Amino acid sequence: MVENEFGVLSRVASLFSGRGFNIDSLSVAPTNEEGLSRMTIVTRGDDKILEQINKQLNKLIDVLKVIDFTDGSGIEREMALIKVTAEDESRAEVLRIVDIFRAKIIDVTPKSYTIEATGNPLKIDAILDLLRPLGLKELVRTGSVTIGRGAKGWKG
Amino acid sequence: MKMNGARIMLECLKKEGVDTVFGYPGGTVINIYDELFSFKEIRHILPRHEQAGTHAADGYARATGKVGVAIATSGPGATNTVTAIATAYMDSIPMVIVTGQVPTALIGNDAFQEVDIIGITRPCTKHSFLIRDVKDIATIMKKAFYIARTGRPGPVLVDFPKDIQVAMGEFSYPDSVEIRSYKPTVEGHPRQVEKACKMILEARRPVLYVGGGVVLGDASEQLTVLARKLGVPVTTTLMGLGSFPGDDPLSLGMLGMHGAYCANMAMTHSDLIIAVGSRFDDRVTGKLATFAPHAKIIHVDVDPTSIKKNVRVDLPIVGDVKDVLAQMIKFTEKMMDKTAEFVAAMEPWHQEISAWKDKHPISYKSSTTTIKPQFVIQKLRELCDENAIISTDVGQHQMWTAQFFKFNSPRTLLTSGGLGTMGYGLPAAMGAQAAFPGRQVITICGDGGVQMNIQEMATLVQNRLPVKIVILNNNFLGMVRQWQELFFDKRYSQTCMELPIDYIKLADAYGAKGFLATKPDEVEKVIKQGFAEKGPVIMEFKIAREEKVLPMVPAGASLNEMVLNA
């Protein structure tokens, strides 16, 4: 949870690059609370590195709270917009895959489908694996957003 | 009362109790300077370079414990402060740097003297602010000073666009500051402290390993009381020198790359290291895999990121060192019997340590023909005032000062430890002298570093700041030369400063006095002459050219693999 202040995104991003931490994905948007935004960052490292990342983020003045979901306690979702070649016999195959993954077709042309898929990032990976042989023309992923399970909000 | 933004800025500084600022005018701060013209409550010192001005604010902060303030114009003025800001950041020095910025409408337009100074300094400031409304000046300044001096201190940059300086607004300074996302932990957790004390009382070979945090946290008194009460030996980092009396029998001196043999051996053979306000820097630990192999580690630090960053820690305590040490004193007082038993059981450890002290004390071969730099340091120590403030540059002279000066009180050594900034010594001394006009301020420099900010001689003379500049001149960039001698087959690539400078004439050109010693028997006379002068002075000592800093732990070696004679 970060203050909606000037430069907060670059502070977080430059902390990762300056200290040699990885960012696999990062998403950020305002929350329901005035002046607060939430960033979801997917990163990797051993326990020591993850502990440093946690502490270094907390040290940034504009960071209000760091919520650690490395224990798997959160529900993680990602959305992908996928433009896939769909001609002749492959059109039906694409529709079947979309149906199985409970995705949606959001744009159609005679030569393509554009798909909106939502789910755990592993599910997105899976639908992409199936669509890839049919011809992926373009892919946009949002990166993960994550929320804790249960009745409690982030403040506890 | 309505006033313009520039005036509001000055009123904020006054409210923060700022009496001295170091700054350099320019296009985007001209309005601040116009207000300063008739603002008599703040003394402004004009350096000859913004880097030096910002180092001076740093020296002022280190010597006083207050927040140092520097002002620079946008663009090149701002970029010139970067080295000094990074220096302060690495050593956790509280500072507020105000930079001018082009008018808000022009930001991003590649305007004349525009630079994204917030972007440039992001990794070397604790925080930074861009003022975008005249209404925000007071709250931003209040936050800037609060952030700079609390928690682990550090430099805060405030970027101040020209149009906001001109805009009119109401001045009202907030009484308190509340930043919901910034709440540094001050009090150490009592349970952790209790556990730490129990660990200490069970140890038989403990060492207090003390860093700059004890100086910055004004905790020297508590440290000294605790160490003496328990009889635990104390070694300090470069930044920790002065936090514990260097001439106390419990003092092991400095540890690490150029540390004392006894200090490094004590760390290697210790069963409990109590790290206080220190951060296990690579110059301290040597090879991490073999660092303190037998020791449990207690780490007390106000900054949680310092803990477990480089070494494993058995017991972390996040908190202000002064508070934690005070709690420790109380706790050990409650356990008098155990404490007495502990003190008695440490006798063999003390004997082992004194054997190491006797075996390889910090020493040098004296000479009657060439001036040994260590001899100059010892003479300076002998002849200077007891409360003198010493600043150094970076390199061999810095290590000789650390080894031979025996600092007894905190805030008497100003040195760039983390960043290792050549050119720091002279302007830092200038800042300290501005804070303490009546105290003796000495800067000990090499001939390399002193030339990086030598222009500040003018500032010293103009502002009647009687800094004593000691130049240990070997016509070499000595520390790099030493590495080239030891590790690069004596291939002295670009380390010989071939042009001899006449520093006596140089002093004269600036309207200061210069004294030169070329032989050992002239050293004392030159120091006495220099100290007797009322104004700023250069004292130049032509020293043994190839003298090395020893002992030395080669980079990447273990602490107990010291080169003692080479």
Interface residues (C-beta under 8 A of the other chain):
Chain A: V2 E3 F6 G7 S10 R11 S14 G18 K48 E51 Q52 K55 Q56 N58 K59 I61 D62 V63 L64 K65
Chain B: I118 G119 R122 P123 K126 H127 S128 L130 R132 I147 I179 R180 S181 Y182 D303 P304 T305 K308 K309
